[in-house]
Amino acid sequence: MDLTTKYFDKLSKEELYKILYLRQEVFVVEQNCPYQDADNLDQEAHHVMGFREDKLIVYARILPPNTEGKVYIGRIVTDPKVRSKGLGKLLMEETLKQTRKLYPQKEIWMSAQTYLIKFYQSFGFIVNGTEYLEDDIPHIQMKLNQ
């Protein structure tokens, strides 16, 4: 798998299409959750992409610091056809590496689906808050314990 990180304006049309396709395939179709994926945040984000034979198989988005100085990682997704092969772990390692490089000394946060708490804890994230519903899916705020 080849991992690369690009700022929005450096994405090709084909890469952007593949990103939107994978996110919709998983977050909208597989999880049966109609929501507005195109949220006007992609344009300011860095996009971590993992390709195998020109097919996007893993993806995450890194948002710049918000008004509170927090950097959010989100839209973390693995193609259903390649799950349980350790690719999500590789994606998270690369995403954290890129986030630290882009935004050193900033707090790293995420809104995680609660069934993935243990997975994210394995990277040093800690639960911060109580469970809530986001688009009818249980989520929890998590912060990287730096």
Stockholm file with secondary structure:
# STOCKHOLM 1.0

chainA/1-146         MDLTTKYFDKLSKEELYKILYLRQEVFVVEQNCPYQDADNLDQEAHHVMGFREDKLIVYARILPPNTEGKVYIGRIVTDPKVRSKGLGKLLMEETLKQTRKLYPQKEIWMSAQTYLIKFYQSFGFIVNGTEYLEDDIPHIQMKLNQ
#=GR chainA/1-146 SS CEEEEEEGGGCCHHHHHHHHHHHIIIIIIITTCCCCCCCSCGGGCEEEEEEETTEEEEEEEECCCCTTSEEEEEEEEECGGGTTSSHHHHHHHHHHHHHHHHSTTCEEEEEEEGGGHHHHHTTTEEECSCCEEETTEEEEEEEECC
#=GC SS_cons         CEEEEEEGGGCCHHHHHHHHHHHIIIIIIITTCCCCCCCSCGGGCEEEEEEETTEEEEEEEECCCCTTSEEEEEEEEECGGGTTSSHHHHHHHHHHHHHHHHSTTCEEEEEEEGGGHHHHHTTTEEECSCCEEETTEEEEEEEECC
//
